[in-house]
Every structure is written in C-alpha cells, then in structure tokens.
Amino acid sequence: MPNLHVAPHAAFTAILDRGSSRAPQAFGDGALRTLYDGSRHDVGEPVMTINPGVGTATIALPQVTPAVDALAAARDDLALLLARE
C-alpha cells in the first residue's frame, strides 16, 4: 500500500491540537467529550480508532449508542425537514 502524504497542517494531530486550543472543554483525557444539556460530559465507551489512510491512531471517540438510538427515533422527521430546505 503506498503511503499517503498529508500536509503538516492537515495532519490529525495538528487539527486536534488546534481544536483543543480553541475549545478545551470539548476534549477530555485523550477522548472527545459529549455535549448535552448545555455542558460537556464524559460519556460512552471511548474506542481508539486507526486512520486507514496513514495508519496512525486517532483520539478515542466515544461510542454513544443512547444518543444514536434517540436520533433514530426522529430520523424520518429530520429527513423530511432536510428535504424541505
């Protein structure tokens, strides 16, 4: 597999550093924090992911099944609203 060249400013770690400096409340101890009820929370089960393009580990992304399930209940209404845009 050929190596993918990623410009330094577009590297995941560079983007993560910029994001965490702009919104430190959104980042916990090595994982993204979830926003609900107007504040950030450490919820879900963090899972470290691997970038398939460059093969490097990324930040642990929370698996937030309850939030996805809640959105699924409103999926049709959301789709209809988007169609009306």
C-alpha positions, 0 to 999 in steps of 0.5 A, a space after each residue: 500500500 503506498 503511503 499517503 502524504 498529508 500536509 503538516 497542517 492537515 495532519 490529525 494531530 495538528 487539527 486536534 491540537 488546534 481544536 483543543 486550543 480553541 475549545 478545551 472543554 470539548 476534549 477530555 483525557 485523550 477522548 472527545 467529550 459529549 455535549 448535552 444539556 448545555 455542558 460537556 460530559 464524559 460519556 460512552 465507551 471511548 474506542 481508539 480508532 486507526 486512520 486507514 489512510 496513514 495508519 496512525 491512531 486517532 483520539 478515542 471517540 466515544 461510542 454513544 449508542 443512547 444518543 444514536 438510538 434517540 436520533 433514530 427515533 426522529 430520523 424520518 422527521 429530520 429527513 423530511 425537514 432536510 428535504 424541505 430546505 
